[in-house]
Amino acid sequence: MIQTFKIQGMHCTSCAMHIDMGLEDVPGVQDARTHFARAITQVTYDPARTNVDQLVAAIAAAGYTAQPTP
Ligand SMILES: [Cu+2]
């Protein structure tokens, strides 16, 4: 499953790396790609092991605000 999030709070490309690292620590996340210039993150995950709320929480723990896009 792939979910895209709009991200608030990024100010440089290392912010994007922090988000990717935080997401990749979540069990069930297969891939996380944060685009600094577009202010989005695309997460590929196993819905049997994690969910959108947990992904938002992981991004919040890294210090950023995430909003899932439809
Ligand atoms: Cu930064």
N, CA, C, O and the ligand as a Tripos MOL2 file, in Angstrom:
@<TRIPOS>MOLECULE
protein
  281   279    71     0     0
PROTEIN
NO_CHARGES

@<TRIPOS>ATOM
      1 N           0.8490   -1.1810    0.0000 N.3       1 MET1
      2 CA          0.0000    0.0000    0.0000 C.3       1 MET1
      3 C           0.8930    1.2430    0.0000 C.2       1 MET1
      4 O           1.9270    1.2750    0.6690 O.2       1 MET1
      5 N           0.4830    2.2700   -0.7600 N.am      2 ILE2
      6 CA          1.2650    3.5110   -0.8240 C.3       2 ILE2
      7 C           0.3860    4.6610   -0.3470 C.2       2 ILE2
      8 O          -0.7510    4.8270   -0.7890 O.2       2 ILE2
      9 N           0.9470    5.4510    0.5680 N.am      3 GLN3
     10 CA          0.2330    6.6270    1.0600 C.3       3 GLN3
     11 C           1.1350    7.8420    0.9110 C.2       3 GLN3
     12 O           2.3270    7.7880    1.2140 O.2       3 GLN3
     13 N           0.5470    8.9450    0.4360 N.am      4 THR4
     14 CA          1.2790   10.2090    0.3360 C.3       4 THR4
     15 C           0.8180   11.1390    1.4530 C.2       4 THR4
     16 O          -0.3700   11.2250    1.7630 O.2       4 THR4
     17 N           1.7860   11.8310    2.0470 N.am      5 PHE5
     18 CA          1.5000   12.8100    3.1040 C.3       5 PHE5
     19 C           2.0500   14.1600    2.6840 C.2       5 PHE5
     20 O           3.1370   14.2470    2.1140 O.2       5 PHE5
     21 N           1.2910   15.2180    2.9690 N.am      6 LYS6
     22 CA          1.8480   16.5700    2.9090 C.3       6 LYS6
     23 C           2.5820   16.8200    4.2090 C.2       6 LYS6
     24 O           2.0930   16.4550    5.2780 O.2       6 LYS6
     25 N           3.7500   17.4380    4.1320 N.am      7 ILE7
     26 CA          4.5850   17.6540    5.3160 C.3       7 ILE7
     27 C           4.7370   19.1450    5.5680 C.2       7 ILE7
     28 O           5.0040   19.9270    4.6560 O.2       7 ILE7
     29 N           4.5600   19.5160    6.8230 N.am      8 GLN8
     30 CA          4.8520   20.8880    7.2360 C.3       8 GLN8
     31 C           6.0210   20.8700    8.1910 C.2       8 GLN8
     32 O           6.1320   19.9730    9.0260 O.2       8 GLN8
     33 N           6.9000   21.8610    8.0740 N.am      9 GLY9
     34 CA          7.9850   22.0200    9.0320 C.3       9 GLY9
     35 C           9.3630   21.7170    8.4770 C.2       9 GLY9
     36 O          10.3600   21.9140    9.1720 O.2       9 GLY9
     37 N           9.4460   21.2400    7.2360 N.am     10 MET10
     38 CA         10.7680   20.9860    6.6580 C.3      10 MET10
     39 C          11.3960   22.2890    6.2000 C.2      10 MET10
     40 O          10.7340   23.1290    5.5900 O.2      10 MET10
     41 N          12.7010   22.4540    6.5020 N.am     11 HIS11
     42 CA         13.3890   23.6500    6.0340 C.3      11 HIS11
     43 C          14.6490   23.3420    5.2590 C.2      11 HIS11
     44 O          15.2950   24.2660    4.7640 O.2      11 HIS11
     45 N          15.0260   22.0830    5.1310 N.am     12 CYS12
     46 CA         16.1960   21.7460    4.3190 C.3      12 CYS12
     47 C          16.1470   20.2620    3.9770 C.2      12 CYS12
     48 O          15.2800   19.5310    4.4580 O.2      12 CYS12
     49 N          17.0890   19.8230    3.1390 N.am     13 THR13
     50 CA         17.0350   18.4370    2.6810 C.3      13 THR13
     51 C          17.3340   17.4600    3.8060 C.2      13 THR13
     52 O          16.9110   16.3070    3.7300 O.2      13 THR13
     53 N          18.0510   17.8780    4.8530 N.am     14 SER14
     54 CA         18.2760   16.9030    5.9230 C.3      14 SER14
     55 C          17.0180   16.6740    6.7450 C.2      14 SER14
     56 O          16.8850   15.6320    7.3860 O.2      14 SER14
     57 N          16.1000   17.6200    6.7390 N.am     15 CYS15
     58 CA         14.7900   17.3560    7.3320 C.3      15 CYS15
     59 C          14.1380   16.1640    6.6250 C.2      15 CYS15
     60 O          13.5540   15.2960    7.2730 O.2      15 CYS15
     61 N          14.2400   16.1300    5.3080 N.am     16 ALA16
     62 CA         13.6500   15.0290    4.5440 C.3      16 ALA16
     63 C          14.2920   13.7030    4.9500 C.2      16 ALA16
     64 O          13.6120   12.6840    5.0680 O.2      16 ALA16
     65 N          15.6030   13.7270    5.1620 N.am     17 MET17
     66 CA         16.2880   12.4980    5.5800 C.3      17 MET17
     67 C          15.8240   12.0390    6.9550 C.2      17 MET17
     68 O          15.6590   10.8420    7.1900 O.2      17 MET17
     69 N          15.6110   12.9980    7.8760 N.am     18 HIS18
     70 CA         15.1330   12.6310    9.2160 C.3      18 HIS18
     71 C          13.7800   11.9370    9.1370 C.2      18 HIS18
     72 O          13.5280   10.9620    9.8450 O.2      18 HIS18
     73 N          12.9250   12.4410    8.2830 N.am     19 ILE19
     74 CA         11.6010   11.8380    8.1380 C.3      19 ILE19
     75 C          11.7310   10.4250    7.5820 C.2      19 ILE19
     76 O          11.1020    9.4920    8.0810 O.2      19 ILE19
     77 N          12.5510   10.2750    6.5460 N.am     20 ASP20
     78 CA         12.7280    8.9300    5.9650 C.3      20 ASP20
     79 C          13.2600    7.9550    7.0130 C.2      20 ASP20
     80 O          12.7850    6.8230    7.1110 O.2      20 ASP20
     81 N          14.2480    8.3960    7.7960 N.am     21 MET21
     82 CA         14.8270    7.4900    8.7970 C.3      21 MET21
     83 C          13.7990    7.1410    9.8640 C.2      21 MET21
     84 O          13.7200    5.9920   10.2980 O.2      21 MET21
     85 N          13.0060    8.1320   10.2940 N.am     22 GLY22
     86 CA         11.9980    7.8600   11.3100 C.3      22 GLY22
     87 C          10.9490    6.8860   10.8130 C.2      22 GLY22
     88 O          10.5020    6.0080   11.5510 O.2      22 GLY22
     89 N          10.5600    7.0460    9.5620 N.am     23 LEU23
     90 CA          9.5430    6.1460    9.0110 C.3      23 LEU23
     91 C          10.0960    4.7420    8.8120 C.2      23 LEU23
     92 O           9.3930    3.7550    9.0310 O.2      23 LEU23
     93 N          11.3460    4.6560    8.4010 N.am     24 GLU24
     94 CA         11.9030    3.3320    8.1160 C.3      24 GLU24
     95 C          12.1190    2.5200    9.3950 C.2      24 GLU24
     96 O          12.3240    1.3080    9.3320 O.2      24 GLU24
     97 N          12.0740    3.1850   10.5570 N.am     25 ASP25
     98 CA         12.1370    2.4590   11.8300 C.3      25 ASP25
     99 C          10.7860    1.8480   12.2190 C.2      25 ASP25
    100 O          10.7190    1.0320   13.1380 O.2      25 ASP25
    101 N           9.7310    2.2330   11.5380 N.am     26 VAL26
    102 CA          8.4060    1.7140   11.8950 C.3      26 VAL26
    103 C           8.2390    0.3230   11.2840 C.2      26 VAL26
    104 O           8.3720    0.1640   10.0710 O.2      26 VAL26
    105 N           7.9460   -0.7000   12.1200 N.am     27 PRO27
    106 CA          7.7330   -2.0360   11.5620 C.3      27 PRO27
    107 C           6.5960   -2.0180   10.5470 C.2      27 PRO27
    108 O           5.5160   -1.4930   10.8200 O.2      27 PRO27
    109 N           6.8450   -2.5890    9.3910 N.am     28 GLY28
    110 CA          5.8350   -2.6250    8.3460 C.3      28 GLY28
    111 C           6.0710   -1.6010    7.2460 C.2      28 GLY28
    112 O           5.4550   -1.6830    6.1840 O.2      28 GLY28
    113 N           6.9570   -0.6360    7.4900 N.am     29 VAL29
    114 CA          7.2760    0.3310    6.4370 C.3      29 VAL29
    115 C           8.3220   -0.2860    5.5090 C.2      29 VAL29
    116 O           9.4010   -0.6950    5.9370 O.2      29 VAL29
    117 N           7.9680   -0.3380    4.2290 N.am     30 GLN30
    118 CA          8.8650   -0.9480    3.2500 C.3      30 GLN30
    119 C           9.7320    0.1000    2.5750 C.2      30 GLN30
    120 O          10.8670   -0.1860    2.1940 O.2      30 GLN30
    121 N           9.2060    1.3200    2.4210 N.am     31 ASP31
    122 CA          9.9560    2.3640    1.7280 C.3      31 ASP31
    123 C           9.3850    3.7130    2.1310 C.2      31 ASP31
    124 O           8.1750    3.8620    2.2990 O.2      31 ASP31
    125 N          10.2660    4.6920    2.2840 N.am     32 ALA32
    126 CA          9.8300    6.0530    2.5820 C.3      32 ALA32
    127 C          10.6570    7.0030    1.7300 C.2      32 ALA32
    128 O          11.8870    6.9700    1.7660 O.2      32 ALA32
    129 N           9.9800    7.8440    0.9670 N.am     33 ARG33
    130 CA         10.6710    8.8000    0.0990 C.3      33 ARG33
    131 C          10.0920   10.1830    0.3400 C.2      33 ARG33
    132 O           8.9550   10.4710   -0.0330 O.2      33 ARG33
    133 N          10.8820   11.0250    0.9620 N.am     34 THR34
    134 CA         10.4520   12.3930    1.2420 C.3      34 THR34
    135 C          11.0840   13.3270    0.2230 C.2      34 THR34
    136 O          12.2910   13.2870   -0.0170 O.2      34 THR34
    137 N          10.2420   14.1720   -0.3750 N.am     35 HIS35
    138 CA         10.6980   15.1430   -1.3650 C.3      35 HIS35
    139 C          10.6490   16.5170   -0.7010 C.2      35 HIS35
    140 O           9.5740   17.0600   -0.4470 O.2      35 HIS35
    141 N          11.8250   17.0650   -0.4260 N.am     36 PHE36
    142 CA         11.8620   18.3590    0.2550 C.3      36 PHE36
    143 C          11.1700   19.4450   -0.5740 C.2      36 PHE36
    144 O          10.3380   20.1850   -0.0500 O.2      36 PHE36
    145 N          11.5050   19.5430   -1.8480 N.am     37 ALA37
    146 CA         10.9850   20.6460   -2.6620 C.3      37 ALA37
    147 C           9.4630   20.5640   -2.8160 C.2      37 ALA37
    148 O           8.7860   21.5890   -2.9060 O.2      37 ALA37
    149 N           8.9390   19.3540   -2.8450 N.am     38 ARG38
    150 CA          7.4900   19.1760   -3.0200 C.3      38 ARG38
    151 C           6.7630   19.1120   -1.6850 C.2      38 ARG38
    152 O           5.5320   19.1370   -1.6480 O.2      38 ARG38
    153 N           7.5140   19.0290   -0.5850 N.am     39 ALA39
    154 CA          6.9350   18.9510    0.7620 C.3      39 ALA39
    155 C           5.9800   17.7790    0.9000 C.2      39 ALA39
    156 O           4.9010   17.8960    1.4800 O.2      39 ALA39
    157 N           6.4030   16.6470    0.3520 N.am     40 ILE40
    158 CA          5.5920   15.4400    0.4910 C.3      40 ILE40
    159 C           6.4720   14.2520    0.8700 C.2      40 ILE40
    160 O           7.6860   14.2520    0.6650 O.2      40 ILE40
    161 N           5.8150   13.2490    1.4260 N.am     41 THR41
    162 CA          6.4420   11.9590    1.7000 C.3      41 THR41
    163 C           5.5580   10.8760    1.0940 C.2      41 THR41
    164 O           4.3370   10.8920    1.2460 O.2      41 THR41
    165 N           6.1960    9.9390    0.4080 N.am     42 GLN42
    166 CA          5.4740    8.7720   -0.0920 C.3      42 GLN42
    167 C           5.9620    7.5650    0.6770 C.2      42 GLN42
    168 O           7.1560    7.2650    0.6960 O.2      42 GLN42
    169 N           5.0290    6.8740    1.3110 N.am     43 VAL43
    170 CA          5.3840    5.7360    2.1460 C.3      43 VAL43
    171 C           4.7390    4.4800    1.5740 C.2      43 VAL43
    172 O           3.5390    4.4470    1.3020 O.2      43 VAL43
    173 N           5.5570    3.4520    1.3970 N.am     44 THR44
    174 CA          5.0530    2.1380    1.0090 C.3      44 THR44
    175 C           5.0640    1.2750    2.2610 C.2      44 THR44
    176 O           6.1020    1.1290    2.9070 O.2      44 THR44
    177 N           3.9130    0.7010    2.6060 N.am     45 TYR45
    178 CA          3.8450   -0.0280    3.8690 C.3      45 TYR45
    179 C           2.9290   -1.2350    3.7390 C.2      45 TYR45
    180 O           2.1310   -1.3560    2.8090 O.2      45 TYR45
    181 N           3.0830   -2.1250    4.7190 N.am     46 ASP46
    182 CA          2.2490   -3.3210    4.8090 C.3      46 ASP46
    183 C           1.0750   -3.0010    5.7370 C.2      46 ASP46
    184 O           1.2800   -2.8270    6.9380 O.2      46 ASP46
    185 N          -0.1510   -2.9190    5.2070 N.am     47 PRO47
    186 CA         -1.2920   -2.5230    6.0390 C.3      47 PRO47
    187 C          -1.6260   -3.5420    7.1260 C.2      47 PRO47
    188 O          -2.3940   -3.2350    8.0370 O.2      47 PRO47
    189 N          -1.0690   -4.7380    7.0480 N.am     48 ALA48
    190 CA         -1.2720   -5.7100    8.1270 C.3      48 ALA48
    191 C          -0.4030   -5.3800    9.3350 C.2      48 ALA48
    192 O          -0.6590   -5.8780   10.4310 O.2      48 ALA48
    193 N           0.6240   -4.5450    9.1500 N.am     49 ARG49
    194 CA          1.5850   -4.3080   10.2270 C.3      49 ARG49
    195 C           1.5860   -2.8760   10.7420 C.2      49 ARG49
    196 O           2.0250   -2.6330   11.8670 O.2      49 ARG49
    197 N           1.1050   -1.9230    9.9480 N.am     50 THR50
    198 CA          1.0680   -0.5490   10.4290 C.3      50 THR50
    199 C          -0.0790    0.1680    9.7280 C.2      50 THR50
    200 O          -0.7690   -0.4200    8.8960 O.2      50 THR50
    201 N          -0.2770    1.4260   10.0650 N.am     51 ASN51
    202 CA         -1.4080    2.1560    9.4790 C.3      51 ASN51
    203 C          -1.0760    3.6410    9.3900 C.2      51 ASN51
    204 O          -0.0300    4.0890    9.8600 O.2      51 ASN51
    205 N          -1.9870    4.3940    8.7790 N.am     52 VAL52
    206 CA         -1.7360    5.8110    8.5250 C.3      52 VAL52
    207 C          -1.5030    6.5690    9.8270 C.2      52 VAL52
    208 O          -0.6320    7.4370    9.8920 O.2      52 VAL52
    209 N          -2.2780    6.2460   10.8670 N.am     53 ASP53
    210 CA         -2.1050    6.9550   12.1420 C.3      53 ASP53
    211 C          -0.7010    6.7480   12.7040 C.2      53 ASP53
    212 O          -0.0920    7.6840   13.2230 O.2      53 ASP53
    213 N          -0.1930    5.5250   12.6000 N.am     54 GLN54
    214 CA          1.1550    5.2590   13.1090 C.3      54 GLN54
    215 C           2.2090    5.9710   12.2710 C.2      54 GLN54
    216 O           3.2370    6.3990   12.7970 O.2      54 GLN54
    217 N           1.9620    6.0990   10.9850 N.am     55 LEU55
    218 CA          2.9190    6.8080   10.1180 C.3      55 LEU55
    219 C           2.9330    8.2930   10.4610 C.2      55 LEU55
    220 O           3.9950    8.9110   10.5430 O.2      55 LEU55
    221 N           1.7360    8.8660   10.6630 N.am     56 VAL56
    222 CA          1.6560   10.2780   11.0680 C.3      56 VAL56
    223 C           2.3950   10.4720   12.3950 C.2      56 VAL56
    224 O           3.1080   11.4590   12.5790 O.2      56 VAL56
    225 N           2.2150    9.5140   13.3230 N.am     57 ALA57
    226 CA          2.8670    9.6240   14.6350 C.3      57 ALA57
    227 C           4.3840    9.5530   14.5020 C.2      57 ALA57
    228 O           5.1030   10.2620   15.2060 O.2      57 ALA57
    229 N           4.8740    8.7030   13.6050 N.am     58 ALA58
    230 CA          6.3280    8.5890   13.4160 C.3      58 ALA58
    231 C           6.8950    9.8800   12.8360 C.2      58 ALA58
    232 O           7.9890   10.3030   13.2090 O.2      58 ALA58
    233 N           6.1550   10.5010   11.9290 N.am     59 ILE59
    234 CA          6.6100   11.7690   11.3500 C.3      59 ILE59
    235 C           6.5750   12.8610   12.4160 C.2      59 ILE59
    236 O           7.4630   13.7120   12.4710 O.2      59 ILE59
    237 N           5.5390   12.8330   13.2650 N.am     60 ALA60
    238 CA          5.4530   13.8120   14.3560 C.3      60 ALA60
    239 C           6.6190   13.6270   15.3280 C.2      60 ALA60
    240 O           7.1800   14.6010   15.8300 O.2      60 ALA60
    241 N           6.9790   12.3610   15.5890 N.am     61 ALA61
    242 CA          8.0920   12.0980   16.5050 C.3      61 ALA61
    243 C           9.4020   12.6340   15.9350 C.2      61 ALA61
    244 O          10.3000   13.0030   16.6920 O.2      61 ALA61
    245 N           9.5190   12.6800   14.6180 N.am     62 ALA62
    246 CA         10.7070   13.2520   13.9830 C.3      62 ALA62
    247 C          10.6840   14.7750   14.0080 C.2      62 ALA62
    248 O          11.7000   15.4180   13.7450 O.2      62 ALA62
    249 N           9.5170   15.3560   14.3280 N.am     63 GLY63
    250 CA          9.4400   16.8060   14.4900 C.3      63 GLY63
    251 C           8.6580   17.5320   13.4130 C.2      63 GLY63
    252 O           8.7780   18.7500   13.2790 O.2      63 GLY63
    253 N           7.8540   16.8030   12.6380 N.am     64 TYR64
    254 CA          7.1430   17.4200   11.5160 C.3      64 TYR64
    255 C           5.6640   17.0590   11.5620 C.2      64 TYR64
    256 O           5.2590   16.0790   12.1880 O.2      64 TYR64
    257 N           4.8810   17.8700   10.8880 N.am     65 THR65
    258 CA          3.4490   17.6420   10.8240 C.3      65 THR65
    259 C           3.1090   17.0230    9.4690 C.2      65 THR65
    260 O           3.4990   17.5310    8.4180 O.2      65 THR65
    261 N           2.3740   15.9130    9.5230 N.am     66 ALA66
    262 CA          1.9980   15.2020    8.3040 C.3      66 ALA66
    263 C           0.4950   15.1430    8.1600 C.2      66 ALA66
    264 O          -0.2350   14.9210    9.1260 O.2      66 ALA66
    265 N           0.0500   15.3460    6.9390 N.am     67 GLN67
    266 CA         -1.3730   15.2230    6.6480 C.3      67 GLN67
    267 C          -1.5390   14.2640    5.4790 C.2      67 GLN67
    268 O          -1.0150   14.5190    4.3950 O.2      67 GLN67
    269 N          -2.2670   13.1530    5.6850 N.am     68 PRO68
    270 CA         -2.4520   12.2230    4.5770 C.3      68 PRO68
    271 C          -3.2670   12.8650    3.4560 C.2      68 PRO68
    272 O          -4.2230   13.5960    3.7170 O.2      68 PRO68
    273 N          -2.8930   12.5940    2.2370 N.am     69 THR69
    274 CA         -3.6560   13.0930    1.0970 C.3      69 THR69
    275 C          -4.5630   11.9800    0.5940 C.2      69 THR69
    276 O          -4.2090   10.8050    0.6940 O.2      69 THR69
    277 N          -5.7140   12.3280    0.0620 N.am     70 PRO70
    278 CA         -6.6670   11.3000   -0.3740 C.3      70 PRO70
    279 C          -6.1020   10.4470   -1.5130 C.2      70 PRO70
    280 O          -6.7750    9.5370   -1.9960 O.2      70 PRO70
    281 CU         16.3430   20.6910    7.8400 Cu       71 CU71
@<TRIPOS>BOND
     1     1     2 1
     2     2     3 1
     3     3     4 2
     4     3     5 am
     5     5     6 1
     6     6     7 1
     7     7     8 2
     8     7     9 am
     9     9    10 1
    10    10    11 1
    11    11    12 2
    12    11    13 am
    13    13    14 1
    14    14    15 1
    15    15    16 2
    16    15    17 am
    17    17    18 1
    18    18    19 1
    19    19    20 2
    20    19    21 am
    21    21    22 1
    22    22    23 1
    23    23    24 2
    24    23    25 am
    25    25    26 1
    26    26    27 1
    27    27    28 2
    28    27    29 am
    29    29    30 1
    30    30    31 1
    31    31    32 2
    32    31    33 am
    33    33    34 1
    34    34    35 1
    35    35    36 2
    36    35    37 am
    37    37    38 1
    38    38    39 1
    39    39    40 2
    40    39    41 am
    41    41    42 1
    42    42    43 1
    43    43    44 2
    44    43    45 am
    45    45    46 1
    46    46    47 1
    47    47    48 2
    48    47    49 am
    49    49    50 1
    50    50    51 1
    51    51    52 2
    52    51    53 am
    53    53    54 1
    54    54    55 1
    55    55    56 2
    56    55    57 am
    57    57    58 1
    58    58    59 1
    59    59    60 2
    60    59    61 am
    61    61    62 1
    62    62    63 1
    63    63    64 2
    64    63    65 am
    65    65    66 1
    66    66    67 1
    67    67    68 2
    68    67    69 am
    69    69    70 1
    70    70    71 1
    71    71    72 2
    72    71    73 am
    73    73    74 1
    74    74    75 1
    75    75    76 2
    76    75    77 am
    77    77    78 1
    78    78    79 1
    79    79    80 2
    80    79    81 am
    81    81    82 1
    82    82    83 1
    83    83    84 2
    84    83    85 am
    85    85    86 1
    86    86    87 1
    87    87    88 2
    88    87    89 am
    89    89    90 1
    90    90    91 1
    91    91    92 2
    92    91    93 am
    93    93    94 1
    94    94    95 1
    95    95    96 2
    96    95    97 am
    97    97    98 1
    98    98    99 1
    99    99   100 2
   100    99   101 am
   101   101   102 1
   102   102   103 1
   103   103   104 2
   104   103   105 am
   105   105   106 1
   106   106   107 1
   107   107   108 2
   108   107   109 am
   109   109   110 1
   110   110   111 1
   111   111   112 2
   112   111   113 am
   113   113   114 1
   114   114   115 1
   115   115   116 2
   116   115   117 am
   117   117   118 1
   118   118   119 1
   119   119   120 2
   120   119   121 am
   121   121   122 1
   122   122   123 1
   123   123   124 2
   124   123   125 am
   125   125   126 1
   126   126   127 1
   127   127   128 2
   128   127   129 am
   129   129   130 1
   130   130   131 1
   131   131   132 2
   132   131   133 am
   133   133   134 1
   134   134   135 1
   135   135   136 2
   136   135   137 am
   137   137   138 1
   138   138   139 1
   139   139   140 2
   140   139   141 am
   141   141   142 1
   142   142   143 1
   143   143   144 2
   144   143   145 am
   145   145   146 1
   146   146   147 1
   147   147   148 2
   148   147   149 am
   149   149   150 1
   150   150   151 1
   151   151   152 2
   152   151   153 am
   153   153   154 1
   154   154   155 1
   155   155   156 2
   156   155   157 am
   157   157   158 1
   158   158   159 1
   159   159   160 2
   160   159   161 am
   161   161   162 1
   162   162   163 1
   163   163   164 2
   164   163   165 am
   165   165   166 1
   166   166   167 1
   167   167   168 2
   168   167   169 am
   169   169   170 1
   170   170   171 1
   171   171   172 2
   172   171   173 am
   173   173   174 1
   174   174   175 1
   175   175   176 2
   176   175   177 am
   177   177   178 1
   178   178   179 1
   179   179   180 2
   180   179   181 am
   181   181   182 1
   182   182   183 1
   183   183   184 2
   184   183   185 am
   185   185   186 1
   186   186   187 1
   187   187   188 2
   188   187   189 am
   189   189   190 1
   190   190   191 1
   191   191   192 2
   192   191   193 am
   193   193   194 1
   194   194   195 1
   195   195   196 2
   196   195   197 am
   197   197   198 1
   198   198   199 1
   199   199   200 2
   200   199   201 am
   201   201   202 1
   202   202   203 1
   203   203   204 2
   204   203   205 am
   205   205   206 1
   206   206   207 1
   207   207   208 2
   208   207   209 am
   209   209   210 1
   210   210   211 1
   211   211   212 2
   212   211   213 am
   213   213   214 1
   214   214   215 1
   215   215   216 2
   216   215   217 am
   217   217   218 1
   218   218   219 1
   219   219   220 2
   220   219   221 am
   221   221   222 1
   222   222   223 1
   223   223   224 2
   224   223   225 am
   225   225   226 1
   226   226   227 1
   227   227   228 2
   228   227   229 am
   229   229   230 1
   230   230   231 1
   231   231   232 2
   232   231   233 am
   233   233   234 1
   234   234   235 1
   235   235   236 2
   236   235   237 am
   237   237   238 1
   238   238   239 1
   239   239   240 2
   240   239   241 am
   241   241   242 1
   242   242   243 1
   243   243   244 2
   244   243   245 am
   245   245   246 1
   246   246   247 1
   247   247   248 2
   248   247   249 am
   249   249   250 1
   250   250   251 1
   251   251   252 2
   252   251   253 am
   253   253   254 1
   254   254   255 1
   255   255   256 2
   256   255   257 am
   257   257   258 1
   258   258   259 1
   259   259   260 2
   260   259   261 am
   261   261   262 1
   262   262   263 1
   263   263   264 2
   264   263   265 am
   265   265   266 1
   266   266   267 1
   267   267   268 2
   268   267   269 am
   269   269   270 1
   270   270   271 1
   271   271   272 2
   272   271   273 am
   273   273   274 1
   274   274   275 1
   275   275   276 2
   276   275   277 am
   277   277   278 1
   278   278   279 1
   279   279   280 2
@<TRIPOS>SUBSTRUCTURE
     1 MET1         2 RESIDUE 1 A MET
     2 ILE2         6 RESIDUE 1 A ILE
     3 GLN3        10 RESIDUE 1 A GLN
     4 THR4        14 RESIDUE 1 A THR
     5 PHE5        18 RESIDUE 1 A PHE
     6 LYS6        22 RESIDUE 1 A LYS
     7 ILE7        26 RESIDUE 1 A ILE
     8 GLN8        30 RESIDUE 1 A GLN
     9 GLY9        34 RESIDUE 1 A GLY
    10 MET10       38 RESIDUE 1 A MET
    11 HIS11       42 RESIDUE 1 A HIS
    12 CYS12       46 RESIDUE 1 A CYS
    13 THR13       50 RESIDUE 1 A THR
    14 SER14       54 RESIDUE 1 A SER
    15 CYS15       58 RESIDUE 1 A CYS
    16 ALA16       62 RESIDUE 1 A ALA
    17 MET17       66 RESIDUE 1 A MET
    18 HIS18       70 RESIDUE 1 A HIS
    19 ILE19       74 RESIDUE 1 A ILE
    20 ASP20       78 RESIDUE 1 A ASP
    21 MET21       82 RESIDUE 1 A MET
    22 GLY22       86 RESIDUE 1 A GLY
    23 LEU23       90 RESIDUE 1 A LEU
    24 GLU24       94 RESIDUE 1 A GLU
    25 ASP25       98 RESIDUE 1 A ASP
    26 VAL26      102 RESIDUE 1 A VAL
    27 PRO27      106 RESIDUE 1 A PRO
    28 GLY28      110 RESIDUE 1 A GLY
    29 VAL29      114 RESIDUE 1 A VAL
    30 GLN30      118 RESIDUE 1 A GLN
    31 ASP31      122 RESIDUE 1 A ASP
    32 ALA32      126 RESIDUE 1 A ALA
    33 ARG33      130 RESIDUE 1 A ARG
    34 THR34      134 RESIDUE 1 A THR
    35 HIS35      138 RESIDUE 1 A HIS
    36 PHE36      142 RESIDUE 1 A PHE
    37 ALA37      146 RESIDUE 1 A ALA
    38 ARG38      150 RESIDUE 1 A ARG
    39 ALA39      154 RESIDUE 1 A ALA
    40 ILE40      158 RESIDUE 1 A ILE
    41 THR41      162 RESIDUE 1 A THR
    42 GLN42      166 RESIDUE 1 A GLN
    43 VAL43      170 RESIDUE 1 A VAL
    44 THR44      174 RESIDUE 1 A THR
    45 TYR45      178 RESIDUE 1 A TYR
    46 ASP46      182 RESIDUE 1 A ASP
    47 PRO47      186 RESIDUE 1 A PRO
    48 ALA48      190 RESIDUE 1 A ALA
    49 ARG49      194 RESIDUE 1 A ARG
    50 THR50      198 RESIDUE 1 A THR
    51 ASN51      202 RESIDUE 1 A ASN
    52 VAL52      206 RESIDUE 1 A VAL
    53 ASP53      210 RESIDUE 1 A ASP
    54 GLN54      214 RESIDUE 1 A GLN
    55 LEU55      218 RESIDUE 1 A LEU
    56 VAL56      222 RESIDUE 1 A VAL
    57 ALA57      226 RESIDUE 1 A ALA
    58 ALA58      230 RESIDUE 1 A ALA
    59 ILE59      234 RESIDUE 1 A ILE
    60 ALA60      238 RESIDUE 1 A ALA
    61 ALA61      242 RESIDUE 1 A ALA
    62 ALA62      246 RESIDUE 1 A ALA
    63 GLY63      250 RESIDUE 1 A GLY
    64 TYR64      254 RESIDUE 1 A TYR
    65 THR65      258 RESIDUE 1 A THR
    66 ALA66      262 RESIDUE 1 A ALA
    67 GLN67      266 RESIDUE 1 A GLN
    68 PRO68      270 RESIDUE 1 A PRO
    69 THR69      274 RESIDUE 1 A THR
    70 PRO70      278 RESIDUE 1 A PRO
    71 CU71       281 GROUP 0 **** ****
